[in-house]
Amino acid sequence: MDHSSHDHHHMMDHSSHGDMGHGDGSPMCNMNMLFTWSTDNLCIVFRQWHISSTMGLAVSLVAIVAICAGYEALRDAIRRYETAMSKRAETAPPPRSSPPPSPRPEETVAETTPFLALPAGQSREQVTRRAHVIKAVLYAIQNFYAFMIMLIFMTYNGWVMGAVSVGAGLGYLLFGGSTPATKETACH
């Protein structure tokens, strides 16, 4: 049977290709590749973060400022951890050939023991190895966070880009007191 005379493309219903592009009745998100101040169908990173009102824009901008300030708080916490671990490694005893003594009762883990604290009696090598693993995890988290902020910035929306910059500045003001203002990386 020859179906070459049928044009299936013209018989298909394309009514959902307009502004209702998700199939769930929600408006399609704009993907701007050029700078804009428009907030029509603006989505930030996720389709669910769709800005549809002035109030939604205001709340989103405040959230973005908080997210970016939080990134600077994370960087500060990581710097503090690195400093503490460097001091801990300096004061840790050199590696020993015999097993460490049993911990004294006051050295056991308690409810008030810090989450990232190291057990007493560890050698310098053990302290350094454990700290390096924890720093690697923190580094991965920091990079994920930075790239998510980069994606927020890449909406190319002036309001959003301004909120990212204000949040970074506010975060530096609150958490970057001992840090130089120059950046080491190109991405946030």
Backbone as CSV, one residue per row, in Angstrom:
resi,resn,N_x,N_y,N_z,CA_x,CA_y,CA_z,C_x,C_y,C_z
1,MET,0.842,-1.176,0.000,0.000,0.000,0.000,0.887,1.239,0.000
2,ASP,0.635,2.165,-0.891,1.467,3.353,-1.041,0.844,4.509,-0.266
3,HIS,1.635,5.008,0.741,1.170,6.139,1.549,1.960,7.399,1.247
4,SER,2.664,7.440,0.171,3.509,8.585,-0.151,2.710,9.854,-0.417
5,SER,1.456,9.730,-0.748,0.659,10.926,-1.029,0.133,11.580,0.244
6,HIS,0.254,10.886,1.383,-0.235,11.455,2.644,0.872,12.284,3.294
7,ASP,0.532,13.473,3.707,1.500,14.332,4.403,1.102,14.347,5.875
8,HIS,1.747,13.498,6.657,1.400,13.368,8.082,1.697,14.639,8.859
9,HIS,2.657,15.411,8.428,3.031,16.608,9.157,1.882,17.616,9.204
10,HIS,1.165,17.761,8.112,0.061,18.723,8.076,-1.137,18.240,8.862
11,MET,-1.227,16.961,9.113,-2.371,16.430,9.836,-2.165,16.495,11.353
12,MET,-0.955,16.793,11.817,-0.691,16.824,13.254,-1.175,18.130,13.858
13,ASP,-1.605,18.075,15.106,-2.058,19.262,15.831,-0.849,19.926,16.486
14,HIS,-0.556,21.161,16.091,0.587,21.895,16.637,0.126,23.016,17.567
15,SER,-1.052,22.944,18.081,-1.564,24.033,18.913,-0.798,24.186,20.217
16,SER,-0.096,23.148,20.654,0.629,23.246,21.919,2.021,23.832,21.745
17,HIS,2.411,24.260,20.550,3.742,24.787,20.316,3.848,26.270,20.609
18,GLY,2.786,26.920,21.002,2.838,28.349,21.288,3.452,28.615,22.641
19,ASP,2.782,29.419,23.445,3.287,29.788,24.763,3.102,28.674,25.783
20,MET,2.395,27.651,25.443,2.140,26.569,26.393,2.990,25.369,26.004
21,GLY,4.287,25.470,26.172,5.187,24.481,25.625,5.540,23.316,26.513
22,HIS,5.075,23.227,27.734,5.484,22.151,28.625,4.480,21.015,28.700
23,GLY,3.335,21.175,28.091,2.341,20.118,28.119,1.548,20.064,29.408
24,ASP,1.915,20.871,30.396,1.194,20.863,31.676,0.416,22.156,31.887
25,GLY,0.309,22.977,30.859,-0.454,24.207,30.956,0.357,25.395,31.445
26,SER,1.615,25.188,31.844,2.427,26.300,32.314,3.099,26.989,31.140
27,PRO,3.271,28.315,31.210,3.918,29.038,30.122,5.366,28.586,29.945
28,MET,5.857,28.685,28.720,7.222,28.280,28.411,8.208,29.310,28.957
29,CYS,9.342,28.851,29.400,10.400,29.731,29.891,11.170,30.318,28.723
30,ASN,11.490,31.603,28.831,12.350,32.231,27.832,13.797,31.889,28.126
31,MET,14.550,31.613,27.099,15.989,31.376,27.226,16.694,32.489,26.460
32,ASN,17.007,33.566,27.142,17.665,34.691,26.499,19.155,34.430,26.366
33,MET,19.686,34.761,25.220,21.123,34.663,24.992,21.736,36.057,24.860
34,LEU,20.916,37.066,25.059,21.364,38.447,25.033,20.847,39.140,26.282
35,PHE,21.560,40.156,26.728,21.179,40.905,27.922,19.772,41.481,27.764
36,THR,18.986,41.381,28.826,17.629,41.911,28.807,17.202,42.315,30.211
37,TRP,16.237,43.217,30.272,15.600,43.571,31.548,14.208,42.955,31.632
38,SER,13.769,42.300,30.589,12.433,41.719,30.530,12.297,40.549,31.504
39,THR,11.153,40.488,32.155,10.888,39.367,33.067,9.735,38.503,32.567
40,ASP,9.327,38.696,31.318,8.257,37.876,30.743,8.739,36.439,30.614
41,ASN,8.021,35.529,31.242,8.348,34.101,31.206,9.782,33.802,31.632
42,LEU,10.266,34.551,32.622,11.617,34.353,33.133,11.631,33.161,34.082
43,CYS,12.490,32.218,33.782,12.724,31.077,34.665,14.170,31.131,35.112
44,ILE,14.400,30.807,36.364,15.755,30.833,36.905,16.189,29.405,37.183
45,VAL,17.094,28.914,36.387,17.723,27.598,36.460,16.738,26.442,36.248
46,PHE,15.614,26.451,36.919,14.640,25.364,36.824,13.314,25.889,36.291
47,ARG,12.592,25.060,35.559,11.278,25.438,35.037,10.329,25.805,36.187
48,GLN,10.517,25.143,37.334,9.645,25.401,38.481,9.910,26.770,39.113
49,TRP,11.082,27.360,38.874,11.386,28.692,39.410,11.009,29.706,38.342
50,HIS,9.734,29.780,38.071,9.165,30.615,37.008,8.629,31.892,37.651
51,ILE,9.092,33.020,37.183,8.657,34.309,37.725,7.474,34.793,36.903
52,SER,6.346,34.976,37.568,5.137,35.367,36.855,4.490,36.638,37.401
53,SER,5.126,37.271,38.396,4.558,38.498,38.953,5.679,39.378,39.498
54,THR,5.327,40.610,39.785,6.300,41.540,40.365,6.729,41.052,41.739
55,MET,5.789,40.542,42.521,6.117,40.014,43.851,7.029,38.794,43.721
56,GLY,6.745,37.945,42.757,7.597,36.781,42.515,9.012,37.193,42.142
57,LEU,9.135,38.257,41.352,10.449,38.779,40.991,11.173,39.299,42.231
58,ALA,10.472,40.076,43.051,11.097,40.638,44.255,11.574,39.529,45.200
59,VAL,10.739,38.535,45.431,11.109,37.425,46.315,12.293,36.651,45.724
60,SER,12.267,36.447,44.419,13.359,35.734,43.758,14.673,36.503,43.855
61,LEU,14.618,37.809,43.688,15.835,38.607,43.784,16.416,38.568,45.197
62,VAL,15.561,38.623,46.199,16.026,38.504,47.592,16.632,37.114,47.825
63,ALA,15.998,36.083,47.276,16.523,34.722,47.415,17.888,34.603,46.742
64,ILE,18.057,35.220,45.589,19.334,35.170,44.877,20.416,35.897,45.667
65,VAL,20.088,37.030,46.250,21.052,37.740,47.099,21.477,36.830,48.250
66,ALA,20.505,36.159,48.887,20.814,35.263,50.005,21.660,34.070,49.548
67,ILE,21.335,33.505,48.398,22.108,32.372,47.864,23.561,32.782,47.634
68,CYS,23.761,33.942,47.036,25.123,34.397,46.732,25.883,34.780,47.996
69,ALA,25.220,35.386,48.955,25.868,35.676,50.240,26.207,34.362,50.951
70,GLY,25.337,33.374,50.816,25.594,32.056,51.403,26.828,31.398,50.818
71,TYR,27.086,31.637,49.548,28.294,31.101,48.920,29.533,31.680,49.596
72,GLU,29.503,32.975,49.863,30.641,33.595,50.546,30.768,33.073,51.975
73,ALA,29.656,32.783,52.620,29.706,32.187,53.967,30.333,30.800,53.902
74,LEU,29.993,30.026,52.883,30.590,28.700,52.710,32.092,28.816,52.495
75,ARG,32.510,29.731,51.644,33.946,29.926,51.408,34.664,30.290,52.694
76,ASP,34.048,31.144,53.503,34.652,31.537,54.777,34.760,30.336,55.718
77,ALA,33.714,29.523,55.775,33.740,28.331,56.631,34.837,27.358,56.181
78,ILE,35.013,27.209,54.885,36.060,26.327,54.370,37.442,26.879,54.724
79,ARG,37.626,28.189,54.591,38.911,28.800,54.967,39.200,28.576,56.447
80,ARG,38.190,28.742,57.280,38.372,28.527,58.721,38.729,27.065,59.011
81,TYR,38.068,26.152,58.335,38.363,24.740,58.511,39.805,24.444,58.106
82,GLU,40.224,24.976,56.959,41.599,24.750,56.501,42.617,25.294,57.504
83,THR,42.361,26.466,58.055,43.256,27.054,59.056,43.314,26.179,60.301
84,ALA,42.162,25.739,60.775,42.116,24.882,61.962,42.845,23.566,61.724
85,MET,42.678,22.986,60.544,43.347,21.710,60.256,44.854,21.895,60.093
86,SER,45.277,23.039,59.569,46.713,23.308,59.468,47.331,23.400,60.858
87,LYS,46.654,24.102,61.762,47.142,24.200,63.144,47.147,22.837,63.809
88,ARG,46.093,22.085,63.574,45.996,20.746,64.164,47.123,19.842,63.658
89,ALA,47.422,19.912,62.355,48.484,19.092,61.783,49.848,19.497,62.344
90,GLU,50.048,20.800,62.567,51.321,21.274,63.122,51.553,20.749,64.534
91,THR,50.484,20.633,65.306,50.626,20.203,66.698,50.471,18.698,66.881
92,ALA,50.087,17.999,65.826,49.914,16.548,65.928,51.284,15.883,66.037
93,PRO,51.345,14.794,66.771,52.635,14.095,66.896,53.020,13.439,65.580
94,PRO,54.316,13.227,65.385,54.749,12.525,64.174,54.248,11.088,64.191
95,PRO,54.265,10.412,63.041,53.774,9.024,62.997,54.539,8.142,63.982
96,ARG,53.807,7.210,64.591,54.451,6.295,65.540,54.302,4.870,65.048
97,SER,55.177,4.028,65.531,55.159,2.638,65.073,54.231,1.767,65.897
98,SER,53.922,2.180,67.114,53.022,1.367,67.942,51.612,1.924,67.868
99,PRO,50.605,1.089,68.169,49.228,1.583,68.114,48.994,2.653,69.170
100,PRO,48.093,3.590,68.888,47.817,4.657,69.857,47.157,4.091,71.105
101,PRO,47.372,4.758,72.240,46.731,4.295,73.475,45.220,4.478,73.399
102,SER,44.507,3.764,74.230,43.045,3.902,74.293,42.702,5.312,74.709
103,PRO,41.625,5.866,74.159,41.263,7.240,74.541,40.843,7.301,76.006
104,ARG,41.205,8.412,76.623,40.773,8.649,78.006,39.292,9.000,77.980
105,PRO,38.575,8.832,79.078,37.127,9.118,79.075,36.799,10.525,78.593
106,GLU,37.640,11.515,78.911,37.329,12.883,78.489,37.566,13.099,76.995
107,GLU,38.192,12.119,76.289,38.445,12.243,74.855,37.426,11.502,74.004
108,THR,36.465,10.838,74.604,35.467,10.115,73.826,34.502,11.096,73.177
109,VAL,33.862,10.646,72.113,32.922,11.495,71.382,31.698,11.726,72.244
110,ALA,31.318,12.977,72.345,30.137,13.356,73.123,29.188,14.131,72.226
111,GLU,28.040,14.439,72.741,27.045,15.188,71.978,27.558,16.564,71.586
112,THR,28.485,17.113,72.366,29.010,18.452,72.081,30.270,18.419,71.226
113,THR,30.736,17.246,70.813,31.915,17.140,69.974,31.610,17.721,68.599
114,PRO,32.485,18.621,68.081,32.232,19.190,66.757,32.175,18.095,65.689
115,PHE,31.341,18.319,64.677,31.117,17.328,63.616,32.405,16.966,62.886
116,LEU,33.226,17.947,62.570,34.432,17.692,61.801,35.678,17.579,62.683
117,ALA,35.499,17.399,63.965,36.645,17.290,64.860,37.356,15.962,64.636
118,LEU,38.644,15.991,64.861,39.442,14.784,64.711,39.668,14.145,66.071
119,PRO,39.689,12.824,66.135,39.946,12.159,67.405,41.332,12.537,67.924
120,ALA,41.430,12.657,69.248,42.712,12.992,69.867,43.688,11.838,69.662
121,GLY,44.965,12.174,69.633,45.990,11.149,69.529,46.330,10.730,68.115
122,GLN,45.782,11.388,67.121,46.105,11.028,65.740,47.457,11.620,65.349
123,SER,48.167,10.905,64.497,49.459,11.403,64.023,49.248,12.498,62.986
124,ARG,50.323,13.212,62.693,50.277,14.295,61.699,49.802,13.757,60.348
125,GLU,50.293,12.599,59.978,49.898,11.998,58.697,48.408,11.677,58.669
126,GLN,47.877,11.136,59.752,46.449,10.811,59.820,45.603,12.073,59.768
127,VAL,46.030,13.091,60.503,45.305,14.364,60.511,45.290,14.950,59.099
128,THR,46.440,14.959,58.443,46.554,15.527,57.100,45.720,14.745,56.092
129,ARG,45.762,13.426,56.159,45.007,12.591,55.212,43.505,12.809,55.380
130,ARG,43.028,12.774,56.610,41.597,12.958,56.852,41.152,14.367,56.447
131,ALA,41.958,15.366,56.799,41.621,16.746,56.437,41.570,16.911,54.923
132,HIS,42.455,16.246,54.212,42.472,16.362,52.752,41.204,15.770,52.137
133,VAL,40.731,14.661,52.664,39.499,14.046,52.163,38.315,14.979,52.416
134,ILE,38.251,15.534,53.619,37.153,16.452,53.946,37.240,17.708,53.081
135,LYS,38.450,18.232,52.877,38.615,19.411,52.018,38.217,19.108,50.581
136,ALA,38.466,17.898,50.103,38.060,17.530,48.744,36.537,17.557,48.612
137,VAL,35.845,17.051,49.618,34.375,17.077,49.606,33.883,18.528,49.649
138,LEU,34.461,19.334,50.517,34.075,20.737,50.610,34.378,21.483,49.308
139,TYR,35.476,21.140,48.659,35.837,21.747,47.386,34.794,21.413,46.317
140,ALA,34.356,20.161,46.297,33.331,19.746,45.328,32.029,20.505,45.570
141,ILE,31.639,20.628,46.830,30.415,21.368,47.168,30.550,22.822,46.751
142,GLN,31.701,23.421,47.044,31.930,24.822,46.696,31.862,25.024,45.181
143,ASN,32.443,24.128,44.407,32.402,24.263,42.955,30.998,24.075,42.409
144,PHE,30.253,23.102,42.940,28.864,22.921,42.511,28.073,24.199,42.774
145,TYR,28.242,24.753,43.955,27.551,25.979,44.353,27.919,27.121,43.397
146,ALA,29.206,27.268,43.098,29.659,28.344,42.208,29.071,28.195,40.804
147,PHE,29.036,26.962,40.299,28.486,26.766,38.950,26.977,26.988,38.930
148,MET,26.282,26.673,40.009,24.851,26.972,40.058,24.622,28.479,40.038
149,ILE,25.456,29.230,40.745,25.354,30.691,40.711,25.652,31.197,39.303
150,MET,26.625,30.590,38.640,26.929,30.973,37.266,25.698,30.762,36.374
151,LEU,24.995,29.651,36.569,23.788,29.402,35.773,22.704,30.438,36.066
152,ILE,22.591,30.852,37.313,21.638,31.916,37.663,22.013,33.194,36.912
153,PHE,23.281,33.543,36.933,23.759,34.748,36.260,23.504,34.667,34.761
154,MET,23.603,33.470,34.212,23.470,33.294,32.766,22.029,33.343,32.263
155,THR,21.100,33.793,33.090,19.773,34.105,32.574,19.861,35.342,31.679
156,TYR,20.967,36.069,31.786,21.210,37.309,31.043,20.168,38.375,31.362
157,ASN,19.515,38.229,32.503,18.536,39.215,32.930,19.223,40.210,33.854
158,GLY,19.084,41.493,33.561,19.741,42.539,34.341,19.392,42.511,35.814
159,TRP,18.124,42.252,36.134,17.699,42.194,37.538,18.390,41.046,38.274
160,VAL,18.426,39.911,37.643,19.032,38.725,38.243,20.545,38.903,38.371
161,MET,21.169,39.425,37.323,22.613,39.641,37.355,22.985,40.639,38.457
162,GLY,22.166,41.651,38.627,22.399,42.624,39.704,22.265,41.978,41.076
163,ALA,21.264,41.109,41.228,21.067,40.428,42.514,22.248,39.520,42.838
164,VAL,22.807,38.848,41.829,23.986,38.001,42.043,25.144,38.868,42.537
165,SER,25.355,39.997,41.895,26.458,40.883,42.287,26.248,41.468,43.676
166,VAL,25.029,41.889,43.982,24.733,42.429,45.316,24.942,41.341,46.376
167,GLY,24.488,40.135,46.090,24.669,39.037,47.039,26.127,38.703,47.271
168,ALA,26.920,38.694,46.197,28.357,38.432,46.342,29.016,39.540,47.164
169,GLY,28.648,40.784,46.895,29.204,41.905,47.657,28.794,41.866,49.121
170,LEU,27.522,41.585,49.366,27.033,41.494,50.749,27.711,40.332,51.482
171,GLY,27.846,39.223,50.802,28.525,38.074,51.401,29.969,38.383,51.733
172,TYR,30.639,39.096,50.842,32.024,39.479,51.109,32.097,40.432,52.288
173,LEU,31.154,41.370,52.355,31.111,42.323,53.464,30.938,41.595,54.797
174,LEU,30.047,40.599,54.815,29.757,39.885,56.061,30.776,38.804,56.405
175,PHE,31.317,38.121,55.388,32.129,36.933,55.648,33.550,36.992,55.103
176,GLY,33.900,38.017,54.362,35.204,38.040,53.707,36.200,38.988,54.328
177,GLY,36.077,39.258,55.618,36.944,40.233,56.284,38.426,39.950,56.169
178,SER,38.815,38.688,56.155,40.243,38.360,56.111,40.678,37.878,54.732
179,THR,39.856,38.114,53.724,40.131,37.615,52.384,40.417,38.777,51.444
180,PRO,41.400,38.628,50.557,41.605,39.691,49.562,40.385,39.790,48.637
181,ALA,40.159,40.960,48.109,38.970,41.168,47.257,39.142,40.608,45.859
182,THR,40.349,40.224,45.470,40.562,39.650,44.140,40.093,38.201,44.127
183,LYS,39.631,37.756,42.982,39.129,36.381,42.817,40.204,35.504,42.211
184,GLU,40.248,34.242,42.648,41.202,33.289,42.096,40.661,32.604,40.849
185,THR,39.341,32.488,40.709,38.757,31.771,39.585,37.933,32.712,38.739
186,ALA,37.711,32.306,37.510,36.928,33.124,36.593,35.431,32.951,36.826
187,CYS,35.051,31.838,37.423,33.643,31.531,37.595,33.252,31.708,39.054
188,HIS,32.510,32.723,39.309,32.105,33.164,40.639,33.146,32.838,41.617
